[in-house]
């Protein structure tokens, strides 16, 4: 039980650190509303689940020992984040009119939000390496059922991350309501969101491979 609380504490710290996932959910909630932010959160959750599965299969260790594979994923991920940031900068407004918001409420639009969440997290190799470092510390082969232990920890990780994203979705939606009443703040937030995503992309591109 003590180890579970330590595991939860480590996850809380990780999810509280600002990163591209957090910015994506906040920005989506502000621009497109709570439902679309939740769709992005679903994509993030799916990616985190995939990272847990890959860590359990040992593919994260392969990525750690293969500089070329790591660099390819890292550079593609950084370009994607920069592309998202540039897209925000090119938008005429951070918060669209209500009619435009209504037009965006379609199945294909939600699928796009899920895809953005999936790619934002999955194209960043560091969450996978984080899983590969953290999860094995709480898996005990001597107790048997290694796959079951990985499954339980993975469910905890994905569920806690999704819970954080739900809160961020509410926050982003409320932020959108506020921005519609304050055009100057809207412009500042637009540049802030874009700068953060571009900055995260640049940092990912320039970061070295974890040792």
DOSE-980237 format. One record per residue: residue number from 1; x, y, z of N, C-alpha, C, O in turn. Coordinates in nm, 3 decimals. Example, Ala and Ser with C-alpha at 12.3 -4.5 7.8 and 13.67 -1.06 7.14 Angstrom:
2
1; 1.319; -0.569; 0.780; 1.230; -0.450; 0.780; 1.320; -0.330; 0.780; 1.424; -0.332; 0.846
2; 1.285; -0.225; 0.708; 1.367; -0.106; 0.714; 1.290; 0.003; 0.787; 1.341; 0.114; 0.804
***
This chain:
211
1; 0.082; -0.121; 0.000; 0.000; 0.000; 0.000; 0.086; 0.127; 0.000; 0.055; 0.224; -0.068
2; 0.195; 0.124; 0.077; 0.284; 0.240; 0.081; 0.343; 0.267; -0.057; 0.352; 0.383; -0.099
3; 0.381; 0.161; -0.127; 0.438; 0.179; -0.260; 0.336; 0.240; -0.356; 0.372; 0.319; -0.443
4; 0.209; 0.204; -0.340; 0.105; 0.260; -0.427; 0.095; 0.411; -0.407; 0.082; 0.486; -0.503
5; 0.102; 0.455; -0.281; 0.096; 0.599; -0.255; 0.218; 0.670; -0.313; 0.206; 0.782; -0.363
6; 0.334; 0.608; -0.307; 0.454; 0.666; -0.367; 0.436; 0.677; -0.518; 0.472; 0.778; -0.579
7; 0.382; 0.571; -0.579; 0.356; 0.570; -0.723; 0.260; 0.682; -0.760; 0.282; 0.754; -0.857
8; 0.151; 0.697; -0.683; 0.053; 0.802; -0.710; 0.116; 0.941; -0.695; 0.090; 1.030; -0.776
9; 0.199; 0.958; -0.592; 0.265; 1.087; -0.572; 0.356; 1.122; -0.689; 0.360; 1.237; -0.732
10; 0.430; 1.023; -0.739; 0.518; 1.046; -0.854; 0.438; 1.086; -0.977; 0.480; 1.173; -1.054
11; 0.322; 1.024; -0.995; 0.238; 1.057; -1.109; 0.180; 1.197; -1.096; 0.176; 1.272; -1.194
12; 0.136; 1.233; -0.976; 0.079; 1.367; -0.954; 0.182; 1.474; -0.987; 0.151; 1.572; -1.054
13; 0.304; 1.455; -0.941; 0.411; 1.550; -0.971; 0.433; 1.560; -1.122; 0.447; 1.669; -1.177
14; 0.435; 1.445; -1.189; 0.457; 1.443; -1.334; 0.345; 1.515; -1.409; 0.371; 1.589; -1.503
15; 0.220; 1.493; -1.367; 0.108; 1.554; -1.437; 0.092; 1.702; -1.405; 0.030; 1.776; -1.482
16; 0.148; 1.747; -1.293; 0.139; 1.888; -1.257; 0.244; 1.972; -1.329; 0.230; 2.094; -1.338
17; 0.349; 1.909; -1.379; 0.452; 1.983; -1.452; 0.396; 2.027; -1.588; 0.352; 1.942; -1.666
18; 0.397; 2.157; -1.617; 0.343; 2.204; -1.746; 0.417; 2.141; -1.863; 0.539; 2.128; -1.863
19; 0.339; 2.102; -1.962; 0.396; 2.040; -2.081; 0.300; 2.052; -2.197; 0.193; 2.112; -2.183
20; 0.335; 1.997; -2.312; 0.249; 2.010; -2.430; 0.111; 1.948; -2.412; 0.014; 1.998; -2.468
21; 0.099; 1.839; -2.334; -0.032; 1.779; -2.311; -0.124; 1.877; -2.240; -0.240; 1.895; -2.279
22; -0.072; 1.941; -2.136; -0.151; 2.037; -2.060; -0.193; 2.155; -2.146; -0.309; 2.197; -2.142
23; -0.100; 2.207; -2.224; -0.130; 2.322; -2.310; -0.234; 2.284; -2.414; -0.323; 2.364; -2.445
24; -0.223; 2.164; -2.470; -0.318; 2.121; -2.573; -0.461; 2.116; -2.517; -0.554; 2.166; -2.580
25; -0.479; 2.057; -2.399; -0.613; 2.046; -2.341; -0.669; 2.184; -2.308; -0.785; 2.213; -2.336
26; -0.586; 2.270; -2.248; -0.632; 2.405; -2.214; -0.670; 2.482; -2.339; -0.774; 2.548; -2.343
27; -0.586; 2.475; -2.441; -0.611; 2.550; -2.565; -0.735; 2.497; -2.636; -0.816; 2.576; -2.686
28; -0.751; 2.366; -2.639; -0.869; 2.308; -2.704; -0.995; 2.346; -2.629; -1.096; 2.378; -2.691
29; -0.989; 2.343; -2.494; -1.106; 2.383; -2.417; -1.142; 2.529; -2.438; -1.260; 2.563; -2.445
30; -1.042; 2.616; -2.447; -1.067; 2.758; -2.464; -1.124; 2.789; -2.602; -1.213; 2.873; -2.615
31; -1.074; 2.721; -2.704; -1.113; 2.751; -2.841; -1.238; 2.677; -2.884; -1.326; 2.733; -2.949
32; -1.246; 2.548; -2.845; -1.351; 2.463; -2.902; -1.452; 2.413; -2.799; -1.554; 2.355; -2.836
33; -1.425; 2.436; -2.673; -1.521; 2.398; -2.571; -1.483; 2.272; -2.496; -1.389; 2.201; -2.531
34; -1.560; 2.246; -2.390; -1.532; 2.137; -2.298; -1.533; 2.000; -2.367; -1.445; 1.917; -2.342
35; -1.632; 1.976; -2.454; -1.644; 1.846; -2.519; -1.524; 1.813; -2.605; -1.477; 1.699; -2.606
36; -1.474; 1.911; -2.678; -1.358; 1.888; -2.764; -1.231; 1.868; -2.682; -1.144; 1.789; -2.719
37; -1.222; 1.940; -2.569; -1.108; 1.919; -2.480; -1.109; 1.778; -2.424; -1.004; 1.715; -2.409
38; -1.229; 1.727; -2.391; -1.240; 1.589; -2.344; -1.198; 1.490; -2.453; -1.136; 1.388; -2.424
39; -1.232; 1.522; -2.578; -1.191; 1.435; -2.688; -1.039; 1.431; -2.699; -0.981; 1.324; -2.719
40; -0.975; 1.546; -2.684; -0.828; 1.549; -2.684; -0.773; 1.468; -2.567; -0.671; 1.401; -2.579
41; -0.843; 1.475; -2.452; -0.801; 1.398; -2.335; -0.811; 1.248; -2.360; -0.728; 1.171; -2.312
42; -0.912; 1.207; -2.436; -0.925; 1.065; -2.472; -0.805; 1.021; -2.555; -0.751; 0.912; -2.536
43; -0.763; 1.106; -2.649; -0.645; 1.075; -2.729; -0.520; 1.065; -2.644; -0.437; 0.977; -2.665
44; -0.505; 1.155; -2.548; -0.390; 1.150; -2.457; -0.393; 1.022; -2.374; -0.289; 0.959; -2.353
45; -0.510; 0.984; -2.327; -0.522; 0.862; -2.247; -0.486; 0.739; -2.328; -0.419; 0.648; -2.279
46; -0.530; 0.737; -2.454; -0.497; 0.623; -2.541; -0.346; 0.613; -2.562; -0.290; 0.503; -2.562
47; -0.282; 0.727; -2.581; -0.137; 0.727; -2.601; -0.064; 0.681; -2.475; 0.032; 0.605; -2.483
48; -0.111; 0.726; -2.360; -0.048; 0.683; -2.235; -0.064; 0.533; -2.214; 0.028; 0.466; -2.167
49; -0.181; 0.481; -2.250; -0.200; 0.337; -2.242; -0.105; 0.263; -2.334; -0.053; 0.157; -2.298
50; -0.084; 0.318; -2.453; 0.011; 0.256; -2.546; 0.152; 0.259; -2.492; 0.228; 0.164; -2.508
51; 0.189; 0.370; -2.426; 0.322; 0.380; -2.367; 0.341; 0.275; -2.258; 0.448; 0.215; -2.247
52; 0.238; 0.253; -2.177; 0.248; 0.151; -2.072; 0.267; 0.013; -2.136; 0.350; -0.066; -2.090
53; 0.191; -0.015; -2.241; 0.202; -0.144; -2.308; 0.340; -0.162; -2.368; 0.399; -0.270; -2.359
54; 0.392; -0.057; -2.432; 0.525; -0.065; -2.492; 0.633; -0.083; -2.386; 0.728; -0.158; -2.406
55; 0.617; -0.014; -2.274; 0.714; -0.030; -2.165; 0.712; -0.173; -2.112; 0.816; -0.231; -2.083
56; 0.591; -0.230; -2.101; 0.578; -0.367; -2.052; 0.641; -0.467; -2.149; 0.695; -0.569; -2.108
57; 0.632; -0.437; -2.278; 0.688; -0.526; -2.379; 0.839; -0.508; -2.395; 0.904; -0.586; -2.465
58; 0.894; -0.408; -2.331; 1.038; -0.386; -2.339; 1.082; -0.300; -2.456; 1.202; -0.281; -2.478
59; 0.985; -0.247; -2.533; 1.023; -0.165; -2.649; 1.081; -0.031; -2.606; 1.158; 0.030; -2.679
60; 1.043; 0.014; -2.487; 1.101; 0.139; -2.438; 1.251; 0.125; -2.416; 1.327; 0.218; -2.440
61; 1.293; 0.007; -2.369; 1.436; -0.018; -2.350; 1.508; -0.016; -2.483; 1.621; 0.033; -2.493
62; 1.442; -0.069; -2.587; 1.502; -0.067; -2.721; 1.518; 0.076; -2.769; 1.621; 0.110; -2.828
63; 1.418; 0.160; -2.743; 1.426; 0.301; -2.782; 1.539; 0.370; -2.707; 1.608; 0.456; -2.763
64; 1.556; 0.333; -2.581; 1.661; 0.393; -2.501; 1.800; 0.360; -2.556; 1.891; 0.443; -2.547
65; 1.817; 0.242; -2.612; 1.948; 0.198; -2.659; 1.969; 0.224; -2.808; 2.075; 0.193; -2.862
66; 1.868; 0.282; -2.874; 1.879; 0.310; -3.017; 1.873; 0.460; -3.041; 1.764; 0.516; -3.052
67; 1.989; 0.526; -3.048; 1.990; 0.672; -3.066; 1.914; 0.717; -3.191; 1.846; 0.819; -3.188
68; 1.926; 0.641; -3.300; 1.861; 0.683; -3.425; 1.709; 0.681; -3.411; 1.642; 0.776; -3.451
69; 1.656; 0.572; -3.355; 1.511; 0.561; -3.337; 1.460; 0.672; -3.246; 1.357; 0.734; -3.273
70; 1.532; 0.696; -3.137; 1.493; 0.801; -3.044; 1.493; 0.937; -3.113; 1.399; 1.015; -3.097
71; 1.597; 0.966; -3.189; 1.610; 1.097; -3.254; 1.501; 1.117; -3.360; 1.449; 1.228; -3.375
72; 1.466; 1.012; -3.432; 1.361; 1.024; -3.534; 1.228; 1.061; -3.470; 1.161; 1.155; -3.513
73; 1.191; 0.987; -3.365; 1.065; 1.015; -3.297; 1.068; 1.153; -3.232; 0.971; 1.227; -3.236
74; 1.183; 1.185; -3.173; 1.196; 1.315; -3.106; 1.179; 1.431; -3.205; 1.109; 1.527; -3.176
75; 1.243; 1.421; -3.321; 1.237; 1.530; -3.419; 1.098; 1.541; -3.481; 1.049; 1.651; -3.503
76; 1.036; 1.427; -3.511; 0.900; 1.431; -3.565; 0.806; 1.493; -3.462; 0.721; 1.575; -3.497
77; 0.820; 1.453; -3.336; 0.737; 1.510; -3.231; 0.758; 1.659; -3.213; 0.662; 1.733; -3.194
78; 0.882; 1.703; -3.220; 0.909; 1.846; -3.204; 0.850; 1.926; -3.319; 0.796; 2.035; -3.297
79; 0.861; 1.875; -3.441; 0.802; 1.944; -3.557; 0.650; 1.951; -3.545; 0.590; 2.051; -3.584
80; 0.590; 1.846; -3.492; 0.444; 1.846; -3.476; 0.401; 1.952; -3.375; 0.304; 2.023; -3.399
81; 0.472; 1.962; -3.263; 0.438; 2.063; -3.163; 0.456; 2.205; -3.219; 0.372; 2.292; -3.196
82; 0.564; 2.226; -3.293; 0.587; 2.357; -3.354; 0.477; 2.389; -3.455; 0.431; 2.502; -3.464
83; 0.435; 2.287; -3.530; 0.327; 2.304; -3.628; 0.197; 2.344; -3.558; 0.124; 2.430; -3.607
84; 0.167; 2.281; -3.444; 0.048; 2.318; -3.368; 0.057; 2.462; -3.320; -0.041; 2.536; -3.327
85; 0.175; 2.502; -3.272; 0.193; 2.639; -3.225; 0.176; 2.741; -3.336; 0.113; 2.845; -3.317
86; 0.232; 2.712; -3.452; 0.218; 2.803; -3.567; 0.072; 2.812; -3.609; 0.024; 2.918; -3.649
87; 0.000; 2.700; -3.600; -0.142; 2.701; -3.633; -0.220; 2.796; -3.543; -0.312; 2.863; -3.589
88; -0.184; 2.801; -3.414; -0.250; 2.893; -3.322; -0.217; 3.037; -3.359; -0.305; 3.124; -3.358
89; -0.092; 3.064; -3.393; -0.052; 3.199; -3.430; -0.124; 3.247; -3.556; -0.158; 3.364; -3.568
90; -0.148; 3.155; -3.650; -0.212; 3.192; -3.776; -0.362; 3.209; -3.762; -0.426; 3.266; -3.850
91; -0.419; 3.161; -3.652; -0.564; 3.174; -3.632; -0.601; 3.321; -3.615; -0.529; 3.397; -3.550
92; -0.713; 3.360; -3.674; -0.756; 3.500; -3.664; -0.791; 3.536; -3.521; -0.771; 3.649; -3.478
93; -0.845; 3.438; -3.447; -0.884; 3.463; -3.310; -0.866; 3.335; -3.230; -0.884; 3.225; -3.282
94; -0.829; 3.350; -3.104; -0.816; 3.233; -3.019; -0.951; 3.172; -2.988; -0.963; 3.050; -2.974
95; -1.053; 3.257; -2.976; -1.187; 3.210; -2.944; -1.280; 3.243; -3.060; -1.306; 3.361; -3.084
96; -1.333; 3.144; -3.132; -1.420; 3.169; -3.246; -1.559; 3.211; -3.203; -1.596; 3.199; -3.086
97; -1.634; 3.262; -3.299; -1.772; 3.298; -3.270; -1.853; 3.173; -3.240; -1.813; 3.062; -3.273
98; -1.971; 3.193; -3.175; -2.053; 3.079; -3.136; -2.098; 2.998; -3.256; -2.109; 2.876; -3.248
99; -2.124; 3.066; -3.369; -2.167; 2.993; -3.489; -2.058; 2.900; -3.537; -2.085; 2.789; -3.581
100; -1.933; 2.947; -3.530; -1.821; 2.862; -3.571; -1.804; 2.745; -3.476; -1.769; 2.635; -3.517
101; -1.831; 2.770; -3.347; -1.821; 2.662; -3.250; -1.925; 2.556; -3.279; -1.898; 2.436; -3.266
102; -2.046; 2.599; -3.319; -2.152; 2.503; -3.350; -2.115; 2.418; -3.471; -2.142; 2.298; -3.473
103; -2.053; 2.480; -3.572; -2.014; 2.406; -3.691; -1.909; 2.301; -3.660; -1.900; 2.200; -3.728
104; -1.829; 2.326; -3.556; -1.721; 2.233; -3.522; -1.770; 2.110; -3.446; -1.694; 2.015; -3.430
105; -1.895; 2.111; -3.400; -1.947; 2.000; -3.320; -1.994; 1.887; -3.411; -2.114; 1.863; -3.425
106; -1.900; 1.819; -3.471; -1.930; 1.706; -3.557; -1.842; 1.590; -3.519; -1.740; 1.606; -3.451
107; -1.884; 1.471; -3.564; -1.809; 1.351; -3.530; -1.666; 1.359; -3.580; -1.573; 1.323; -3.508
108; -1.649; 1.406; -3.705; -1.514; 1.414; -3.761; -1.429; 1.513; -3.685; -1.308; 1.493; -3.671
109; -1.492; 1.622; -3.635; -1.417; 1.721; -3.559; -1.367; 1.662; -3.427; -1.254; 1.687; -3.386
110; -1.453; 1.584; -3.361; -1.411; 1.519; -3.237; -1.299; 1.418; -3.264; -1.205; 1.405; -3.186
111; -1.310; 1.348; -3.376; -1.203; 1.254; -3.412; -1.071; 1.328; -3.431; -0.966; 1.277; -3.394
112; -1.078; 1.448; -3.489; -0.956; 1.527; -3.506; -0.896; 1.566; -3.373; -0.773; 1.566; -3.358
113; -0.980; 1.600; -3.276; -0.930; 1.634; -3.143; -0.864; 1.513; -3.077; -0.759; 1.525; -3.014
114; -0.927; 1.395; -3.092; -0.868; 1.274; -3.037; -0.732; 1.249; -3.102; -0.635; 1.213; -3.034
115; -0.726; 1.268; -3.234; -0.600; 1.247; -3.305; -0.492; 1.342; -3.260; -0.376; 1.302; -3.247
116; -0.527; 1.469; -3.234; -0.427; 1.565; -3.187; -0.374; 1.525; -3.049; -0.255; 1.535; -3.022
117; -0.465; 1.480; -2.963; -0.420; 1.435; -2.832; -0.329; 1.314; -2.842; -0.228; 1.305; -2.773
118; -0.367; 1.220; -2.928; -0.287; 1.098; -2.946; -0.148; 1.130; -2.997; -0.049; 1.081; -2.943
119; -0.140; 1.213; -3.101; -0.010; 1.242; -3.162; 0.077; 1.330; -3.072; 0.198; 1.311; -3.066
120; 0.014; 1.425; -3.003; 0.092; 1.515; -2.917; 0.170; 1.435; -2.813; 0.286; 1.466; -2.785
121; 0.107; 1.334; -2.756; 0.173; 1.254; -2.653; 0.259; 1.144; -2.713; 0.371; 1.119; -2.666
122; 0.207; 1.078; -2.817; 0.277; 0.959; -2.868; 0.405; 0.995; -2.942; 0.500; 0.916; -2.941
123; 0.409; 1.112; -3.005; 0.528; 1.151; -3.079; 0.636; 1.212; -2.990; 0.740; 1.256; -3.038
124; 0.610; 1.213; -2.861; 0.711; 1.257; -2.764; 0.767; 1.131; -2.697; 0.695; 1.068; -2.619
125; 0.891; 1.094; -2.724; 0.944; 0.968; -2.668; 0.965; 0.971; -2.517; 0.980; 0.865; -2.455
126; 0.965; 1.088; -2.458; 0.997; 1.096; -2.316; 0.890; 1.036; -2.225; 0.926; 0.976; -2.123
127; 0.759; 1.050; -2.255; 0.661; 0.978; -2.172; 0.681; 0.827; -2.174; 0.662; 0.760; -2.072
128; 0.720; 0.773; -2.289; 0.747; 0.630; -2.296; 0.865; 0.592; -2.209; 0.862; 0.492; -2.137
129; 0.971; 0.673; -2.215; 1.088; 0.645; -2.131; 1.054; 0.665; -1.983; 1.107; 0.595; -1.897
130; 0.967; 0.760; -1.955; 0.923; 0.780; -1.817; 0.853; 0.655; -1.765; 0.879; 0.611; -1.652
131; 0.766; 0.597; -1.848; 0.697; 0.473; -1.808; 0.797; 0.360; -1.789; 0.785; 0.280; -1.696
132; 0.896; 0.354; -1.876; 0.993; 0.244; -1.869; 1.081; 0.254; -1.746; 1.134; 0.154; -1.697
133; 1.098; 0.377; -1.695; 1.180; 0.396; -1.574; 1.095; 0.379; -1.448; 1.138; 0.316; -1.352
134; 0.975; 0.437; -1.450; 0.893; 0.439; -1.329; 0.825; 0.304; -1.300; 0.835; 0.253; -1.189
135; 0.758; 0.248; -1.399; 0.675; 0.130; -1.374; 0.753; 0.010; -1.319; 0.707; -0.053; -1.223
136; 0.870; -0.024; -1.376; 0.940; -0.143; -1.324; 0.978; -0.133; -1.176; 0.998; -0.235; -1.111
137; 0.989; -0.010; -1.124; 1.023; 0.004; -0.983; 0.912; -0.045; -0.890; 0.935; -0.073; -0.773
138; 0.791; -0.057; -0.945; 0.678; -0.099; -0.865; 0.624; -0.235; -0.909; 0.516; -0.277; -0.867
139; 0.699; -0.303; -0.993; 0.664; -0.438; -1.037; 0.761; -0.536; -0.972; 0.882; -0.518; -0.980
140; 0.707; -0.638; -0.908; 0.790; -0.733; -0.833; 0.771; -0.874; -0.891; 0.673; -0.941; -0.859
141; 0.865; -0.918; -0.975; 0.853; -1.051; -1.037; 0.840; -1.165; -0.936; 0.776; -1.266; -0.965
142; 0.900; -1.149; -0.818; 0.894; -1.258; -0.719; 0.752; -1.282; -0.670; 0.720; -1.389; -0.619
143; 0.666; -1.181; -0.686; 0.528; -1.197; -0.643; 0.441; -1.259; -0.752; 0.324; -1.289; -0.729
144; 0.500; -1.279; -0.872; 0.426; -1.339; -0.982; 0.330; -1.240; -1.046; 0.308; -1.130; -0.996
145; 0.273; -1.282; -1.160; 0.175; -1.197; -1.228; 0.229; -1.063; -1.272; 0.168; -0.959; -1.247
146; 0.344; -1.066; -1.338; 0.406; -0.940; -1.382; 0.313; -0.864; -1.476; 0.299; -0.742; -1.465
147; 0.251; -0.936; -1.569; 0.159; -0.871; -1.664; 0.044; -0.805; -1.590; 0.002; -0.695; -1.625
148; -0.009; -0.873; -1.489; -0.118; -0.816; -1.411; -0.075; -0.692; -1.334; -0.152; -0.597; -1.322
149; 0.048; -0.693; -1.283; 0.098; -0.577; -1.211; 0.114; -0.458; -1.305; 0.078; -0.345; -1.271
150; 0.168; -0.484; -1.425; 0.182; -0.377; -1.525; 0.043; -0.323; -1.563; 0.024; -0.203; -1.578
151; -0.053; -0.414; -1.578; -0.189; -0.374; -1.616; -0.250; -0.283; -1.509; -0.310; -0.180; -1.540
152; -0.235; -0.322; -1.383; -0.291; -0.242; -1.274; -0.226; -0.104; -1.269; -0.296; -0.003; -1.260
153; -0.093; -0.100; -1.275; -0.023; 0.029; -1.271; -0.059; 0.114; -1.392; -0.074; 0.236; -1.381
154; -0.074; 0.050; -1.506; -0.112; 0.123; -1.626; -0.250; 0.184; -1.615; -0.272; 0.297; -1.658
155; -0.344; 0.108; -1.558; -0.479; 0.160; -1.538; -0.477; 0.281; -1.444; -0.545; 0.381; -1.467
156; -0.398; 0.270; -1.338; -0.386; 0.381; -1.244; -0.327; 0.503; -1.314; -0.379; 0.614; -1.299
157; -0.221; 0.484; -1.391; -0.156; 0.595; -1.461; -0.251; 0.663; -1.559; -0.264; 0.785; -1.559
158; -0.318; 0.584; -1.642; -0.407; 0.640; -1.743; -0.527; 0.709; -1.677; -0.568; 0.817; -1.720
159; -0.582; 0.647; -1.574; -0.700; 0.704; -1.506; -0.667; 0.836; -1.438; -0.743; 0.932; -1.448
160; -0.552; 0.840; -1.370; -0.514; 0.964; -1.302; -0.485; 1.074; -1.403; -0.525; 1.189; -1.383
161; -0.416; 1.040; -1.512; -0.390; 1.138; -1.616; -0.518; 1.191; -1.678; -0.530; 1.311; -1.704
162; -0.616; 1.102; -1.700; -0.744; 1.145; -1.758; -0.818; 1.235; -1.661; -0.882; 1.332; -1.702
163; -0.812; 1.204; -1.531; -0.877; 1.288; -1.430; -0.819; 1.429; -1.432; -0.893; 1.527; -1.424
164; -0.686; 1.440; -1.442; -0.623; 1.572; -1.452; -0.672; 1.644; -1.578; -0.701; 1.763; -1.575
165; -0.681; 1.571; -1.688; -0.722; 1.632; -1.814; -0.868; 1.678; -1.810; -0.902; 1.778; -1.873
166; -0.953; 1.606; -1.737; -1.092; 1.650; -1.721; -1.096; 1.785; -1.651; -1.169; 1.875; -1.692
167; -1.017; 1.799; -1.544; -1.010; 1.927; -1.474; -0.957; 2.038; -1.565; -1.006; 2.150; -1.563
168; -0.856; 2.004; -1.645; -0.801; 2.102; -1.738; -0.903; 2.139; -1.846; -0.905; 2.253; -1.893
169; -0.988; 2.043; -1.884; -1.092; 2.071; -1.983; -1.190; 2.175; -1.929; -1.227; 2.269; -2.000
170; -1.233; 2.157; -1.803; -1.320; 2.255; -1.740; -1.251; 2.392; -1.734; -1.312; 2.494; -1.764
171; -1.124; 2.391; -1.696; -1.048; 2.516; -1.684; -1.036; 2.585; -1.819; -1.055; 2.707; -1.829
172; -1.005; 2.507; -1.923; -0.993; 2.566; -2.055; -1.123; 2.623; -2.106; -1.125; 2.729; -2.167
173; -1.234; 2.552; -2.081; -1.365; 2.601; -2.124; -1.400; 2.732; -2.053; -1.450; 2.825; -2.116
174; -1.374; 2.737; -1.923; -1.399; 2.860; -1.848; -1.311; 2.973; -1.898; -1.353; 3.088; -1.905
175; -1.188; 2.939; -1.933; -1.096; 3.038; -1.987; -1.148; 3.096; -2.118; -1.136; 3.216; -2.143
176; -1.208; 3.009; -2.201; -1.264; 3.057; -2.327; -1.376; 3.157; -2.305; -1.385; 3.257; -2.375
177; -1.463; 3.129; -2.206; -1.570; 3.224; -2.174; -1.513; 3.358; -2.130; -1.564; 3.464; -2.168
178; -1.407; 3.352; -2.051; -1.343; 3.475; -2.003; -1.280; 3.553; -2.118; -1.291; 3.675; -2.124
179; -1.214; 3.481; -2.209; -1.144; 3.548; -2.317; -1.239; 3.620; -2.412; -1.204; 3.723; -2.468
180; -1.360; 3.566; -2.429; -1.455; 3.631; -2.518; -1.497; 3.768; -2.466; -1.540; 3.855; -2.542
181; -1.483; 3.788; -2.335; -1.519; 3.918; -2.277; -1.399; 4.011; -2.264; -1.415; 4.128; -2.229
182; -1.279; 3.960; -2.291; -1.158; 4.041; -2.275; -1.066; 4.020; -2.396; -0.975; 3.937; -2.390
183; -1.088; 4.094; -2.504; -1.011; 4.076; -2.627; -0.860; 4.088; -2.609; -0.784; 4.014; -2.672
184; -0.816; 4.180; -2.523; -0.672; 4.198; -2.504; -0.610; 4.075; -2.440; -0.504; 4.028; -2.482
185; -0.677; 4.022; -2.339; -0.629; 3.901; -2.274; -0.632; 3.784; -2.372; -0.545; 3.697; -2.369
186; -0.733; 3.783; -2.458; -0.742; 3.679; -2.561; -0.617; 3.679; -2.648; -0.559; 3.574; -2.676
187; -0.575; 3.799; -2.691; -0.457; 3.809; -2.777; -0.331; 3.762; -2.703; -0.246; 3.695; -2.760
188; -0.322; 3.798; -2.574; -0.207; 3.755; -2.494; -0.205; 3.603; -2.480; -0.100; 3.540; -2.494
189; -0.321; 3.546; -2.452; -0.330; 3.401; -2.436; -0.298; 3.330; -2.567; -0.236; 3.223; -2.566
190; -0.340; 3.387; -2.677; -0.311; 3.327; -2.807; -0.160; 3.315; -2.828; -0.111; 3.208; -2.866
191; -0.088; 3.422; -2.802; 0.058; 3.419; -2.818; 0.122; 3.331; -2.713; 0.223; 3.265; -2.740
192; 0.065; 3.328; -2.592; 0.121; 3.245; -2.487; 0.109; 3.096; -2.521; 0.207; 3.022; -2.510
193; -0.010; 3.053; -2.562; -0.030; 2.912; -2.598; 0.063; 2.873; -2.713; 0.127; 2.768; -2.710
194; 0.068; 2.959; -2.815; 0.151; 2.929; -2.931; 0.299; 2.923; -2.893; 0.371; 2.833; -2.935
195; 0.343; 3.020; -2.813; 0.483; 3.023; -2.771; 0.520; 2.901; -2.688; 0.630; 2.848; -2.701
196; 0.428; 2.857; -2.601; 0.456; 2.741; -2.518; 0.473; 2.615; -2.604; 0.567; 2.538; -2.585
197; 0.382; 2.595; -2.699; 0.391; 2.477; -2.784; 0.517; 2.480; -2.870; 0.586; 2.379; -2.883
198; 0.547; 2.596; -2.928; 0.669; 2.608; -3.008; 0.792; 2.589; -2.919; 0.889; 2.525; -2.960
199; 0.787; 2.645; -2.798; 0.899; 2.629; -2.705; 0.918; 2.483; -2.664; 1.031; 2.435; -2.657
200; 0.807; 2.412; -2.637; 0.817; 2.270; -2.603; 0.874; 2.190; -2.720; 0.954; 2.098; -2.702
201; 0.831; 2.228; -2.842; 0.884; 2.160; -2.959; 1.032; 2.183; -2.977; 1.107; 2.090; -3.007
202; 1.075; 2.308; -2.958; 1.217; 2.340; -2.972; 1.299; 2.269; -2.864; 1.407; 2.218; -2.891
203; 1.247; 2.267; -2.742; 1.319; 2.200; -2.633; 1.331; 2.051; -2.660; 1.435; 1.991; -2.632
204; 1.226; 1.991; -2.714; 1.231; 1.849; -2.746; 1.333; 1.823; -2.855; 1.406; 1.724; -2.851
205; 1.338; 1.913; -2.955; 1.433; 1.895; -3.066; 1.577; 1.906; -3.018; 1.665; 1.837; -3.069
206; 1.601; 1.994; -2.922; 1.738; 2.019; -2.876; 1.780; 1.931; -2.759; 1.897; 1.927; -2.722
207; 1.684; 1.860; -2.702; 1.717; 1.779; -2.585; 1.794; 1.654; -2.628; 1.775; 1.602; -2.738
208; 1.880; 1.609; -2.541; 1.957; 1.488; -2.570; 1.881; 1.364; -2.531; 1.774; 1.371; -2.470
209; 1.937; 1.251; -2.566; 1.877; 1.122; -2.530; 1.907; 1.093; -2.384; 2.022; 1.102; -2.342
210; 1.803; 1.057; -2.305; 1.827; 1.025; -2.165; 1.926; 0.912; -2.150; 1.923; 0.815; -2.226
211; 2.013; 0.923; -2.053; 2.114; 0.820; -2.031; 2.059; 0.708; -1.942; 2.130; 0.612; -1.912
***
